[in-house]
C-alpha cells in the first residue's frame, strides 16, 4: 500500500487520511495528512474509504499537514478514487 492514499485508525490517536510513505512494526508515516475527527454520512471508516461522506459540510476534518508519524497502527484501508476526491473536498475544520 506504500504510495497509496489510505485511511488509518489508531486506537489512541484517532482516524487519519493521507498517502502511506512507510509502514513499520509499531508506526506508520503518512504525507499530506488530515485527521478525520468527525464525519457525517458514512457508517464507519470502511465506508469512508470506499465512498467518502454524504454530508461534507457537516464533517470535522482538520487542515492538511505535510507529514506525520503515527504510532500504534490499528487499521489501514486503501481509498478508492471516489473517496479520495470526496475527502479532499471536505472544507478544513479550524478555528479562525
C-alpha positions in Angstrom: 0.0 0.0 0.0 3.0 2.3 0.0 2.3 5.3 -2.1 -1.5 4.9 -1.9 -3.9 7.2 -0.2 -5.3 5.4 2.9 -7.4 5.9 5.9 -5.8 4.6 9.1 -7.2 4.2 12.6 -5.2 4.3 15.7 -6.9 3.3 19.0 -5.4 6.3 20.8 -4.8 9.0 18.2 -7.9 8.7 16.0 -8.5 8.4 12.3 -6.3 9.9 9.6 -6.3 10.2 5.8 -3.1 10.6 3.8 -0.5 9.0 1.5 1.2 6.0 3.1 5.0 6.6 3.0 6.2 3.9 5.4 4.6 1.1 7.4 6.8 -0.3 10.2 6.1 -2.7 13.0 5.0 -0.1 15.5 4.2 3.0 13.4 3.4 4.4 10.0 4.3 7.6 8.2 1.8 9.5 6.1 2.2 12.6 4.0 -0.5 15.1 3.1 -2.3 14.1 6.3 -5.7 15.1 7.7 -7.3 13.9 10.9 -10.9 12.8 10.4 -12.2 13.9 13.7 -15.9 13.7 13.0 -17.8 12.7 9.8 -21.4 12.7 8.7 -22.9 10.4 6.1 -20.7 7.3 6.4 -21.2 4.5 8.8 -17.6 3.7 9.6 -14.1 4.1 8.1 -14.7 1.2 5.7 -17.5 3.2 4.0 -15.4 6.4 4.2 -12.5 4.6 2.4 -14.8 3.5 -0.5 -17.4 6.3 -0.9 -16.3 9.3 1.3 -19.0 11.2 3.1 -22.6 12.2 2.2 -22.6 15.4 4.3 -19.3 17.1 3.7 -20.3 20.4 5.3 -21.2 18.6 8.5 -17.7 17.0 9.0 -14.7 17.9 11.1 -11.6 17.2 9.0 -8.5 19.1 10.0 -6.2 21.1 7.8 -3.6 19.1 5.9 -0.2 18.8 7.4 2.9 17.8 5.3 3.9 14.7 7.1 3.1 12.7 10.3 4.3 9.6 12.1 1.6 7.7 13.9 2.4 5.1 16.5 0.4 2.0 17.3 -1.4 1.5 14.0 -4.6 -0.5 14.3 -6.1 -0.5 10.8 -5.0 0.7 7.3 -7.5 0.8 4.4 -6.7 1.9 0.9 -9.1 4.5 -0.6 -10.9 4.5 -3.9 -10.6 7.4 -6.3 -14.2 8.4 -5.5 -13.5 8.5 -1.7 -10.2 10.4 -2.3 -11.9 13.2 -4.3 -14.7 13.4 -1.7 -12.5 13.6 1.4 -10.1 16.1 -0.2 -13.1 18.3 -1.0 -14.3 18.5 2.6 -13.6 22.0 4.0 -11.0 22.4 6.7 -12.3 22.4 10.2 -10.5 25.1 12.1 -10.9 27.9 14.5 -10.1 31.3 13.0 
